[in-house]
């Protein structure tokens, strides 16, 4: 048993339906956790993990 | 809308001017919606199309844990930050701008999340690994 912060206040997770998801692309990996109460979304947490971004490349002139 | 990820051109120019200092300056991450025009020509923070919602304050959050490193073997200088968490968080965001609040809010980099991220409780951003090949800001 755990309490979940929802749009309707803190609720016991046993009363809620949990759904997890993820998305992965070149930019980031995103995971999310949703809790639903009687067909209504009452909690959604999102976690974005950034991947590397384009570097700034500097090149000295050759002689 | 135009959202293009990368280090902004003005940031690169200011690096050569010596007007961006990762050892002393304060940097922020601001969040924007999908109507934002953030790209490599963005020169400074703007509140236009910045998100609103529970738990979010205009201007975003200060980035902490700034680390400036170099890898002598691979000739790369790199900067990374600690991650950020908004909680409570009831908003939708599509992209972010890192900017330097110590230098007239000049832009540093645009981050494109690729799609809207909607949350009602918590929004967390974790930075890439703090290495010469993965850090968020790298110069080679």
Backbone of each chain as ProteinMPNN parsed JSONL, in Angstrom:
{"seq_chain_A": "XXXXXXXXXXXXXXXXXXXXXXXXXXXXXXXXXXXXXXXXXXXXXXXXXXXXXXXXXXXXXXX", "coords_chain_A": {"N_chain_A": [[0.838, -1.184, 0.0], [0.518, 2.183, -0.83], [0.651, 5.727, -0.749], [-0.597, 7.896, -3.198], [-0.104, 10.944, -4.778], [-2.665, 12.758, -6.107], [-4.901, 14.41, -8.443], [-7.084, 14.605, -6.928], [-6.319, 14.682, -4.371], [-4.31, 12.942, -1.854], [-4.203, 9.472, -2.376], [-4.848, 6.011, -1.755], [-2.919, 3.643, -3.425], [-4.066, 1.27, -4.096], [-6.595, 1.745, -4.851], [-6.465, 2.69, -7.336], [-5.839, 2.548, -10.883], [-2.884, 1.674, -12.397], [-0.774, 2.829, -15.003], [2.023, 2.449, -17.044], [4.453, 3.895, -19.221], [6.695, 4.359, -22.025], [9.05, 6.129, -24.088], [11.38, 6.258, -26.652], [13.873, 7.95, -28.349], [16.133, 9.643, -30.642], [16.765, 11.869, -29.175], [15.904, 11.782, -26.504], [15.022, 9.698, -23.684], [11.942, 8.932, -22.513], [9.934, 8.303, -19.74], [6.813, 7.472, -18.23], [4.369, 7.587, -15.632], [1.114, 6.789, -14.937], [-1.878, 7.229, -13.075], [-5.146, 6.092, -12.772], [-8.544, 6.77, -12.014], [-11.557, 5.384, -11.965], [-11.738, 5.691, -14.775], [-10.769, 8.233, -15.082], [-7.987, 10.321, -15.504], [-5.801, 10.878, -12.924], [-3.287, 11.287, -12.015], [-0.137, 12.011, -13.328], [3.109, 11.459, -13.941], [6.159, 12.49, -15.363], [9.265, 11.598, -16.726], [12.07, 12.734, -18.159], [14.924, 11.706, -19.748], [17.69, 13.08, -20.958], [19.527, 12.629, -23.972], [22.75, 12.74, -25.511], [23.673, 15.914, -26.913], [24.181, 17.779, -29.983], [27.583, 18.498, -30.478], [29.683, 21.399, -30.173], [31.835, 22.1, -32.666], [35.086, 23.068, -33.178], [37.601, 24.078, -35.367], [40.962, 24.399, -36.068], [42.656, 26.438, -38.447], [44.504, 25.058, -41.166], [47.927, 25.089, -42.225]], "CA_chain_A": [[0.0, 0.0, 0.0], [1.268, 3.432, -0.886], [-0.168, 6.891, -1.064], [-0.267, 8.557, -4.458], [-0.642, 12.296, -4.894], [-3.503, 12.843, -7.303], [-5.665, 15.655, -8.581], [-8.163, 14.562, -5.934], [-5.678, 14.514, -3.073], [-3.576, 11.694, -1.683], [-5.08, 8.302, -2.429], [-4.223, 4.698, -1.67], [-2.736, 3.162, -4.8], [-4.903, 0.084, -4.352], [-7.861, 2.23, -5.409], [-6.176, 3.296, -8.632], [-5.255, 1.724, -11.936], [-1.603, 2.247, -12.804], [-0.309, 2.569, -16.362], [3.369, 2.958, -17.294], [4.809, 3.933, -20.631], [8.016, 4.901, -22.331], [9.312, 6.567, -25.454], [12.823, 6.376, -26.835], [14.277, 8.424, -29.673], [17.52, 10.114, -30.674], [16.952, 13.008, -28.288], [15.658, 11.497, -25.092], [14.2, 8.578, -23.261], [10.916, 9.437, -21.611], [9.061, 7.325, -19.089], [5.748, 8.126, -17.491], [3.496, 6.776, -14.792], [-0.225, 7.353, -14.806], [-2.862, 6.576, -12.21], [-6.504, 6.365, -13.239], [-9.623, 6.48, -11.072], [-12.853, 5.301, -12.662], [-11.611, 6.211, -16.122], [-10.25, 9.614, -15.089], [-6.564, 10.453, -15.198], [-5.665, 11.684, -11.708], [-1.862, 11.488, -11.725], [0.779, 11.683, -14.433], [4.482, 11.907, -13.725], [6.963, 12.311, -16.564], [10.7, 11.657, -16.475], [12.801, 12.842, -19.416], [16.371, 11.549, -19.655], [18.258, 13.607, -22.197], [20.707, 12.013, -24.55], [23.745, 13.747, -25.857], [23.275, 16.905, -27.909], [25.27, 18.044, -30.93], [28.703, 19.246, -29.908], [30.222, 22.53, -30.917], [33.136, 21.705, -33.17], [35.956, 24.152, -33.619], [38.749, 23.507, -36.07], [41.973, 25.4, -36.395], [43.049, 26.442, -39.854], [45.759, 24.366, -41.457], [48.847, 25.94, -42.992]], "C_chain_A": [[0.881, 1.246, 0.0], [0.309, 4.562, -1.232], [0.33, 7.533, -2.356], [-0.906, 9.938, -4.448], [-1.407, 12.418, -6.202], [-4.196, 14.199, -7.357], [-6.809, 15.713, -7.594], [-7.607, 14.392, -4.522], [-4.928, 13.195, -2.989], [-4.533, 10.521, -1.615], [-4.251, 7.034, -2.301], [-4.109, 4.132, -3.083], [-3.577, 1.941, -5.13], [-6.25, 0.481, -4.969], [-7.709, 2.683, -6.862], [-5.645, 2.262, -9.615], [-3.987, 2.407, -12.413], [-1.267, 1.855, -14.247], [1.064, 3.214, -16.526], [3.647, 2.947, -18.79], [6.189, 4.5, -20.833], [8.11, 5.237, -23.806], [10.804, 6.756, -25.573], [13.101, 6.874, -28.25], [15.705, 8.96, -29.587], [17.809, 11.181, -29.633], [16.857, 12.618, -26.823], [14.951, 10.164, -24.906], [13.211, 9.121, -22.245], [10.132, 8.266, -21.038], [7.966, 8.083, -18.352], [4.949, 7.099, -16.7], [2.163, 7.495, -14.642], [-1.029, 6.545, -13.779], [-4.244, 7.048, -12.634], [-7.5, 5.961, -12.161], [-10.943, 6.517, -11.835], [-12.795, 5.979, -14.03], [-11.1, 7.628, -16.218], [-8.78, 9.618, -14.709], [-6.392, 11.382, -13.996], [-4.201, 11.923, -11.325], [-1.076, 11.127, -12.975], [2.129, 12.298, -14.134], [5.311, 11.55, -14.949], [8.43, 12.48, -16.201], [11.416, 11.622, -17.824], [14.286, 12.686, -19.134], [16.972, 11.967, -20.987], [19.433, 12.774, -22.654], [21.651, 13.121, -24.988], [23.222, 14.675, -26.944], [24.443, 17.157, -28.849], [26.356, 18.896, -30.293], [29.034, 20.441, -30.781], [31.625, 22.143, -31.36], [33.903, 22.922, -33.651], [37.197, 23.531, -34.248], [39.733, 24.615, -36.407], [42.33, 25.308, -37.876], [44.361, 25.697, -40.033], [46.631, 25.256, -42.338], [49.66, 25.097, -43.953]], "O_chain_A": [[1.861, 1.335, 0.74], [-0.698, 4.369, -1.913], [1.534, 7.685, -2.567], [-2.09, 10.088, -4.148], [-0.85, 12.204, -7.278], [-4.088, 15.015, -6.442], [-7.44, 16.757, -7.435], [-8.326, 14.01, -3.598], [-4.914, 12.421, -3.946], [-5.536, 10.555, -0.901], [-3.086, 7.0, -2.697], [-5.076, 4.139, -3.844], [-3.779, 1.613, -6.299], [-6.951, -0.356, -5.537], [-8.688, 3.014, -7.53], [-5.079, 1.241, -9.226], [-4.009, 3.579, -12.79], [-1.451, 0.708, -14.653], [1.25, 4.384, -16.189], [3.141, 2.1, -19.526], [6.782, 5.059, -19.91], [7.373, 4.717, -24.643], [11.431, 7.348, -24.694], [12.626, 6.294, -29.227], [16.397, 8.758, -28.589], [18.96, 11.381, -29.247], [17.647, 13.078, -25.999], [14.372, 9.596, -25.833], [13.604, 9.702, -21.233], [9.723, 7.358, -21.762], [8.177, 9.21, -17.903], [4.871, 5.923, -17.054], [2.109, 8.666, -14.265], [-0.863, 5.332, -13.652], [-4.482, 8.24, -12.827], [-7.327, 4.948, -11.483], [-11.377, 7.574, -12.292], [-13.689, 6.743, -14.394], [-11.003, 8.178, -17.315], [-8.376, 9.002, -13.722], [-6.793, 12.544, -14.048], [-3.921, 12.688, -10.402], [-1.305, 10.09, -13.599], [2.268, 13.52, -14.082], [5.189, 10.457, -15.502], [8.794, 13.393, -15.459], [11.377, 10.62, -18.538], [14.85, 13.457, -18.358], [16.79, 11.302, -22.006], [20.225, 12.28, -21.851], [21.35, 14.305, -24.838], [22.426, 14.27, -27.79], [25.576, 16.787, -28.541], [26.067, 19.901, -29.643], [28.706, 20.482, -31.967], [32.498, 21.89, -30.53], [33.397, 23.71, -34.45], [37.766, 22.576, -33.718], [39.359, 25.645, -36.968], [42.306, 24.231, -38.471], [45.221, 25.709, -39.152], [46.123, 26.076, -43.103], [50.492, 25.627, -44.689]]}, "seq_chain_B": "XXXXXXXXXXXXXXXXXXXXXXXXXXXXXXXXXXXXXXXXXXXXXXXXXXXXXXXXXXXXXXXXXXXXXXXXXXXXXXXXXXXXXXXXXXXXXXXXXXXXXXXXXXXXXXXXXXXXXXXXXXXXXXXXXXXXXXXXXXXX", "coords_chain_B": {"N_chain_B": [[5.808, 27.412, -35.796], [9.149, 26.813, -34.687], [11.434, 24.67, -33.725], [14.55, 23.891, -32.953], [17.08, 21.85, -31.998], [20.119, 22.419, -30.213], [23.312, 24.083, -29.658], [23.175, 27.577, -29.424], [23.889, 30.035, -31.961], [24.671, 32.571, -31.105], [25.606, 31.976, -28.58], [27.904, 30.486, -29.167], [29.405, 32.489, -30.355], [29.726, 34.206, -28.186], [31.275, 32.633, -26.563], [33.748, 32.809, -27.788], [34.14, 35.471, -27.395], [34.519, 35.528, -24.748], [32.477, 35.932, -22.946], [30.821, 34.173, -21.721], [30.68, 32.258, -18.903], [31.221, 29.386, -17.354], [32.176, 28.803, -14.885], [31.469, 30.706, -13.08], [28.988, 31.891, -13.647], [25.337, 31.925, -13.541], [23.006, 29.583, -14.593], [19.93, 28.836, -16.235], [17.065, 26.712, -16.818], [14.39, 27.031, -18.9], [11.005, 26.232, -19.703], [8.987, 25.477, -22.566], [6.073, 25.734, -24.723], [4.591, 23.975, -27.56], [4.319, 25.914, -29.506], [6.499, 27.466, -29.567], [9.232, 29.423, -30.784], [12.146, 28.427, -30.991], [15.437, 28.169, -31.712], [18.598, 27.882, -33.438], [19.118, 30.522, -33.849], [18.124, 31.872, -31.723], [18.609, 34.3, -29.32], [18.284, 35.068, -26.667], [16.627, 34.527, -23.495], [13.071, 34.462, -23.498], [9.734, 35.2, -22.554], [7.745, 34.523, -24.254], [5.517, 32.149, -25.364], [6.349, 30.552, -23.307], [5.729, 28.017, -20.91], [2.846, 27.749, -18.76], [1.478, 26.886, -15.586], [0.583, 24.775, -12.807], [3.073, 24.738, -10.378], [5.07, 25.687, -11.971], [7.255, 28.363, -12.481], [7.677, 31.445, -14.132], [10.508, 31.804, -16.175], [11.763, 29.573, -15.344], [13.903, 27.091, -13.838], [16.865, 27.313, -11.83], [19.937, 25.91, -12.856], [21.884, 23.579, -11.219], [24.933, 22.228, -9.81], [26.922, 22.616, -11.74], [29.403, 21.528, -13.893], [32.571, 21.848, -15.241], [34.648, 20.433, -17.52], [37.492, 18.806, -19.086], [38.664, 16.632, -21.667], [41.65, 15.486, -22.251], [42.76, 13.572, -23.916], [40.926, 13.208, -25.991], [40.532, 15.746, -26.763], [38.356, 17.434, -25.976], [36.177, 19.762, -24.542], [33.823, 19.989, -21.951], [30.545, 20.48, -20.499], [28.315, 19.934, -17.865], [25.211, 19.477, -16.031], [23.317, 19.169, -12.958], [20.296, 17.233, -12.763], [16.834, 18.333, -13.095], [13.845, 18.839, -11.189], [10.394, 19.297, -11.23], [7.928, 19.611, -8.943], [5.127, 20.231, -7.191], [3.738, 19.562, -10.488], [1.891, 20.537, -13.045], [1.407, 20.656, -16.103], [2.095, 21.141, -19.634], [4.809, 20.557, -21.724], [7.052, 21.177, -24.436], [9.601, 21.827, -25.24], [12.834, 23.194, -24.313], [14.829, 25.908, -23.03], [18.133, 26.624, -22.324], [19.696, 29.115, -20.522], [21.745, 32.008, -19.732], [21.589, 33.59, -16.84], [23.204, 35.387, -15.649], [24.273, 36.905, -17.585], [22.601, 38.829, -18.931], [20.511, 37.149, -19.606], [21.25, 35.632, -21.819], [21.12, 33.258, -24.49], [21.926, 29.739, -24.429], [21.537, 26.985, -25.167], [19.187, 25.03, -27.029], [16.716, 22.676, -26.303], [14.987, 20.066, -27.642], [12.198, 18.287, -26.922], [10.9, 16.615, -28.578], [8.248, 15.835, -28.575], [5.073, 16.716, -27.106], [5.148, 16.84, -23.563], [3.217, 15.876, -21.04], [2.112, 16.399, -17.749], [0.761, 15.812, -14.487], [1.662, 15.767, -11.989], [4.547, 15.298, -11.397], [7.513, 16.441, -12.962], [10.454, 15.539, -14.42], [13.777, 16.148, -15.393], [16.529, 14.543, -16.577], [19.96, 14.822, -16.989], [22.261, 14.056, -19.705], [24.998, 11.648, -19.568], [27.94, 12.63, -17.778], [30.333, 12.938, -19.556], [33.044, 13.165, -21.97], [31.931, 12.533, -24.413], [29.212, 12.583, -24.153], [28.131, 14.641, -22.589], [26.01, 17.504, -21.965], [26.726, 20.047, -23.027], [29.207, 20.485, -25.289], [32.472, 20.983, -26.6], [34.597, 20.577, -29.253]], "CA_chain_B": [[6.779, 27.103, -34.757], [10.453, 26.33, -35.133], [12.2, 24.185, -32.584], [15.749, 23.216, -33.45], [17.96, 21.586, -30.856], [21.547, 22.642, -30.387], [23.875, 25.281, -29.065], [22.822, 28.714, -30.268], [25.02, 30.693, -32.62], [25.136, 33.677, -30.257], [26.389, 31.378, -27.498], [29.24, 30.166, -29.698], [30.093, 33.778, -30.549], [30.094, 34.741, -26.876], [32.388, 31.844, -26.043], [34.984, 33.398, -28.319], [34.268, 36.795, -26.779], [34.803, 35.357, -23.327], [31.378, 36.48, -22.147], [30.06, 33.086, -21.086], [31.613, 31.68, -17.942], [30.547, 28.309, -16.635], [32.705, 28.652, -13.528], [30.935, 31.731, -12.185], [27.652, 32.373, -14.009], [24.169, 31.111, -13.173], [22.266, 29.15, -15.776], [18.563, 28.406, -15.986], [16.318, 26.0, -17.856], [12.994, 27.439, -19.018], [10.22, 25.277, -20.49], [8.134, 26.134, -23.556], [5.083, 24.883, -25.384], [4.882, 23.619, -28.94], [4.269, 27.07, -30.394], [7.715, 28.248, -29.372], [10.237, 29.571, -31.836], [13.462, 28.284, -30.364], [16.345, 27.533, -32.67], [19.979, 28.304, -33.265], [19.188, 31.986, -33.916], [17.602, 32.431, -30.474], [19.721, 34.982, -28.657], [18.074, 35.301, -25.236], [15.376, 34.051, -22.904], [11.859, 35.249, -23.679], [8.581, 34.527, -21.956], [6.79, 34.189, -25.312], [5.257, 30.71, -25.474], [6.804, 29.8, -22.136], [4.569, 27.329, -20.346], [2.28, 28.13, -17.468], [0.83, 25.746, -14.95], [0.9, 24.551, -11.399], [4.43, 24.309, -10.079], [6.062, 26.296, -12.858], [7.448, 29.806, -12.359], [8.283, 32.018, -15.339], [11.965, 31.845, -16.103], [12.237, 28.207, -15.122], [14.681, 26.771, -12.632], [18.331, 27.407, -11.916], [20.67, 24.652, -12.983], [22.919, 23.459, -10.199], [25.909, 21.174, -10.078], [27.613, 22.882, -13.007], [30.767, 20.987, -13.918], [33.328, 22.142, -16.462], [35.722, 19.441, -17.598], [38.046, 18.569, -20.417], [39.273, 15.329, -21.913], [42.854, 15.815, -23.016], [42.997, 12.547, -24.934], [40.038, 13.409, -27.135], [40.496, 17.187, -27.045], [36.969, 17.887, -25.85], [35.773, 20.47, -23.321], [32.395, 19.689, -21.793], [29.835, 21.017, -19.337], [27.07, 19.233, -17.55], [24.461, 20.022, -14.896], [22.425, 18.243, -12.278], [18.942, 17.198, -13.303], [15.84, 19.216, -12.482], [12.54, 18.252, -10.907], [9.265, 20.154, -10.861], [6.911, 18.871, -8.182], [4.112, 19.764, -8.133], [3.885, 19.931, -11.888], [0.683, 20.285, -13.831], [1.614, 21.453, -17.312], [2.566, 20.437, -20.832], [5.964, 21.231, -22.313], [7.55, 20.558, -25.669], [11.015, 22.105, -25.45], [13.447, 23.956, -23.228], [15.959, 26.783, -23.353], [19.12, 26.897, -21.278], [20.191, 30.479, -20.725], [22.669, 32.512, -18.728], [20.931, 34.711, -16.16], [24.237, 36.334, -15.221], [24.716, 37.664, -18.762], [21.428, 39.388, -19.618], [19.657, 36.038, -20.052], [21.656, 35.188, -23.155], [20.825, 31.845, -24.725], [23.021, 28.774, -24.503], [21.181, 25.822, -25.981], [17.785, 24.648, -27.163], [16.485, 21.234, -26.179], [13.701, 19.684, -28.224], [11.76, 17.022, -26.344], [10.396, 15.771, -29.661], [6.781, 15.741, -28.494], [4.558, 17.285, -25.864], [5.237, 16.043, -22.337], [2.155, 16.348, -20.149], [2.169, 15.803, -16.424], [-0.13, 16.403, -13.488], [2.248, 15.623, -10.654], [5.992, 15.495, -11.338], [8.246, 16.472, -14.228], [11.872, 15.405, -14.128], [14.712, 16.125, -16.518], [17.833, 13.989, -16.219], [20.953, 15.188, -18.005], [23.056, 12.92, -20.198], [26.179, 11.335, -18.774], [28.943, 13.698, -17.72], [31.566, 12.472, -20.192], [33.414, 13.977, -23.138], [31.144, 12.177, -25.601], [27.771, 12.612, -23.905], [27.701, 15.783, -21.791], [25.025, 18.328, -22.668], [27.41, 21.093, -23.769], [30.54, 19.979, -25.606], [33.224, 21.699, -27.618], [35.704, 19.711, -29.666]], "C_chain_B": [[8.077, 26.625, -35.39], [11.245, 25.941, -33.904], [13.367, 23.364, -33.125], [16.721, 23.054, -32.289], [19.413, 21.888, -31.188], [22.022, 23.865, -29.634], [23.594, 26.462, -29.997], [24.074, 29.377, -30.831], [25.567, 31.833, -31.76], [25.968, 33.152, -29.087], [27.808, 31.069, -27.977], [30.068, 31.446, -29.874], [30.592, 34.309, -29.21], [31.177, 33.903, -26.196], [33.715, 32.435, -26.508], [35.221, 34.795, -27.766], [34.69, 36.697, -25.315], [33.708, 35.903, -22.434], [30.413, 35.406, -21.674], [31.037, 32.368, -20.163], [30.906, 30.628, -17.097], [31.105, 28.095, -15.227], [32.108, 29.658, -12.556], [29.467, 32.073, -12.439], [26.556, 31.409, -13.543], [23.339, 30.835, -14.416], [20.891, 28.611, -15.368], [18.067, 27.526, -17.122], [14.871, 26.46, -17.787], [12.279, 26.468, -19.957], [9.235, 26.028, -21.384], [7.13, 25.147, -24.136], [5.447, 24.685, -26.862], [4.777, 24.749, -29.932], [5.546, 27.897, -30.348], [8.543, 28.319, -30.645], [11.598, 29.581, -31.164], [14.354, 27.532, -31.337], [17.729, 28.148, -32.507], [20.154, 29.813, -33.374], [18.633, 32.651, -32.661], [18.756, 33.046, -29.682], [19.545, 35.14, -27.149], [16.752, 34.682, -24.782], [14.243, 35.013, -23.221], [10.716, 34.478, -23.049], [7.522, 34.158, -22.997], [6.709, 32.676, -25.484], [5.91, 29.879, -24.359], [5.577, 29.175, -21.477], [4.076, 28.03, -19.084], [1.641, 26.887, -16.883], [1.284, 25.607, -13.52], [2.341, 24.073, -11.246], [5.494, 24.94, -10.946], [6.081, 27.807, -12.672], [8.157, 30.318, -13.604], [9.786, 32.175, -15.156], [12.566, 30.477, -15.856], [13.01, 28.043, -13.833], [16.169, 26.927, -12.891], [18.937, 26.014, -12.009], [21.803, 24.641, -11.959], [23.896, 22.346, -10.591], [26.638, 21.366, -11.39], [29.036, 22.336, -12.921], [31.388, 21.279, -15.277], [34.546, 21.231, -16.478], [36.358, 19.458, -18.983], [38.64, 17.174, -20.464], [40.459, 15.566, -22.831], [43.082, 14.811, -24.138], [42.185, 12.814, -26.196], [39.845, 14.884, -27.489], [39.071, 17.73, -27.045], [36.803, 18.601, -24.506], [34.275, 20.265, -23.166], [31.855, 20.194, -20.468], [28.592, 20.182, -19.11], [26.45, 19.849, -16.294], [23.762, 18.87, -14.174], [21.058, 18.28, -12.957], [18.023, 18.158, -12.549], [14.542, 18.459, -12.264], [11.539, 19.352, -10.584], [8.236, 19.273, -10.159], [6.37, 19.804, -7.103], [4.388, 20.228, -9.546], [2.613, 19.54, -12.62], [0.754, 21.179, -15.064], [2.004, 20.535, -18.468], [3.715, 21.236, -21.42], [6.46, 20.451, -23.514], [9.057, 20.743, -25.842], [11.538, 22.992, -24.324], [14.555, 24.84, -23.777], [16.853, 26.875, -22.128], [19.691, 28.277, -21.56], [20.993, 30.935, -19.517], [22.059, 33.746, -18.062], [21.938, 35.747, -15.675], [24.696, 37.249, -16.354], [23.501, 38.086, -19.586], [20.557, 38.296, -20.239], [19.996, 35.566, -21.458], [21.494, 33.675, -23.287], [22.086, 31.007, -24.754], [22.652, 27.637, -25.451], [19.676, 25.586, -25.947], [17.694, 23.122, -27.061], [15.079, 20.933, -26.661], [13.306, 18.325, -27.649], [11.122, 16.102, -27.387], [8.885, 15.658, -29.713], [6.353, 16.386, -27.191], [4.736, 16.3, -24.704], [4.235, 16.632, -21.345], [2.233, 15.632, -18.817], [1.147, 16.5, -15.526], [0.517, 16.428, -12.12], [3.722, 15.988, -10.599], [6.567, 15.533, -12.75], [9.732, 16.51, -13.907], [12.679, 15.412, -15.42], [16.048, 15.617, -15.995], [18.808, 14.287, -17.346], [21.682, 13.946, -18.507], [24.299, 12.726, -19.339], [27.234, 12.418, -18.881], [30.287, 13.178, -18.232], [31.829, 13.307, -21.44], [32.538, 13.705, -24.357], [29.644, 12.307, -25.383], [27.282, 13.874, -23.207], [26.833, 16.729, -22.627], [25.69, 19.392, -23.532], [28.846, 20.634, -24.014], [31.188, 20.819, -26.715], [34.461, 20.879, -27.969], [36.553, 20.389, -30.724]], "O_chain_B": [[8.083, 26.096, -36.501], [11.675, 26.8, -33.134], [13.18, 22.282, -33.682], [17.13, 24.039, -31.675], [19.874, 21.643, -32.302], [21.225, 24.594, -29.043], [23.758, 26.355, -31.212], [25.16, 29.292, -30.258], [26.779, 32.038, -31.692], [26.919, 33.803, -28.654], [28.785, 31.353, -27.284], [31.264, 31.477, -29.583], [31.718, 34.795, -29.099], [31.913, 34.409, -25.349], [34.669, 32.547, -25.739], [36.361, 35.251, -27.677], [35.159, 37.67, -24.726], [33.967, 36.296, -21.296], [29.294, 35.718, -21.265], [32.098, 31.922, -20.599], [30.092, 30.952, -16.232], [30.567, 27.295, -14.462], [32.223, 29.49, -11.342], [28.774, 32.506, -11.518], [26.813, 30.254, -13.203], [23.016, 31.742, -15.184], [20.726, 28.016, -14.303], [18.579, 27.584, -18.24], [14.205, 26.306, -16.763], [12.882, 25.945, -20.894], [8.716, 27.079, -21.009], [7.294, 23.929, -24.061], [6.476, 25.167, -27.336], [5.115, 24.567, -31.102], [5.652, 28.92, -31.024], [8.549, 27.4, -31.463], [12.125, 30.637, -30.816], [14.059, 26.404, -31.732], [17.988, 28.857, -31.535], [21.214, 30.338, -33.032], [18.669, 33.877, -32.549], [19.757, 32.382, -29.411], [20.523, 35.323, -26.424], [15.884, 34.362, -25.594], [14.43, 36.23, -23.214], [10.729, 33.247, -23.015], [6.51, 33.545, -22.656], [7.719, 32.013, -25.722], [6.008, 28.657, -24.462], [4.497, 29.766, -21.495], [4.8, 28.792, -18.443], [1.306, 25.949, -17.606], [2.244, 26.241, -13.084], [2.767, 23.125, -11.904], [6.687, 24.76, -10.701], [5.033, 28.453, -12.704], [9.115, 29.708, -14.078], [10.26, 32.622, -14.111], [13.745, 30.25, -16.128], [12.793, 28.768, -12.861], [16.662, 26.708, -13.998], [18.509, 25.077, -11.335], [22.578, 25.593, -11.861], [23.695, 21.631, -11.573], [26.942, 20.395, -12.082], [29.777, 22.648, -11.989], [30.803, 20.992, -16.321], [35.369, 21.256, -15.563], [35.825, 20.047, -19.923], [39.058, 16.614, -19.45], [40.301, 15.814, -24.026], [43.556, 15.186, -25.21], [42.679, 12.669, -27.314], [39.089, 15.221, -28.4], [38.642, 18.395, -27.987], [37.237, 18.101, -23.468], [33.534, 20.358, -24.144], [32.571, 20.321, -19.475], [27.91, 19.78, -20.052], [27.085, 20.636, -15.592], [23.634, 17.763, -14.698], [20.717, 19.245, -13.641], [18.387, 18.713, -11.512], [14.181, 17.567, -13.032], [11.808, 20.23, -9.764], [7.74, 18.304, -10.733], [7.104, 20.138, -6.173], [5.161, 21.158, -9.777], [2.308, 18.359, -12.787], [0.238, 22.297, -15.075], [2.21, 19.333, -18.299], [3.609, 22.45, -21.595], [6.309, 19.232, -23.596], [9.717, 19.937, -26.498], [10.773, 23.476, -23.49], [15.136, 24.569, -24.828], [16.387, 27.169, -21.027], [20.113, 28.576, -22.676], [20.934, 30.342, -18.439], [22.022, 34.822, -18.658], [21.559, 36.865, -15.328], [25.404, 38.231, -16.131], [23.381, 37.755, -20.766], [19.938, 38.507, -21.283], [19.112, 35.144, -22.203], [21.701, 32.921, -22.336], [23.172, 31.499, -25.061], [23.366, 27.362, -26.416], [18.996, 25.901, -24.97], [18.488, 22.391, -27.652], [14.103, 21.481, -26.149], [13.998, 17.33, -27.864], [10.838, 14.94, -27.099], [8.309, 15.414, -30.773], [7.163, 16.581, -26.284], [4.508, 15.099, -24.844], [4.401, 17.758, -20.875], [2.398, 14.414, -18.759], [0.735, 17.631, -15.785], [-0.011, 17.038, -11.191], [4.114, 16.88, -9.848], [6.164, 14.761, -13.621], [10.205, 17.405, -13.207], [12.314, 14.771, -16.406], [16.626, 16.198, -15.076], [18.517, 14.034, -18.515], [21.72, 12.918, -17.831], [24.605, 13.554, -18.481], [27.403, 13.043, -19.928], [31.239, 13.0, -17.472], [30.966, 14.051, -21.906], [32.418, 14.558, -25.237], [28.873, 12.158, -26.331], [26.081, 14.145, -23.242], [26.922, 16.741, -23.855], [25.259, 19.618, -24.662], [29.608, 20.422, -23.071], [30.519, 21.291, -27.634], [35.264, 20.533, -27.102], [37.533, 19.81, -31.194]]}, "name": "protein", "num_of_chains": 2, "seq": "XXXXXXXXXXXXXXXXXXXXXXXXXXXXXXXXXXXXXXXXXXXXXXXXXXXXXXXXXXXXXXXXXXXXXXXXXXXXXXXXXXXXXXXXXXXXXXXXXXXXXXXXXXXXXXXXXXXXXXXXXXXXXXXXXXXXXXXXXXXXXXXXXXXXXXXXXXXXXXXXXXXXXXXXXXXXXXXXXXXXXXXXXXXXXXXXXXXXXXXXXXX"}
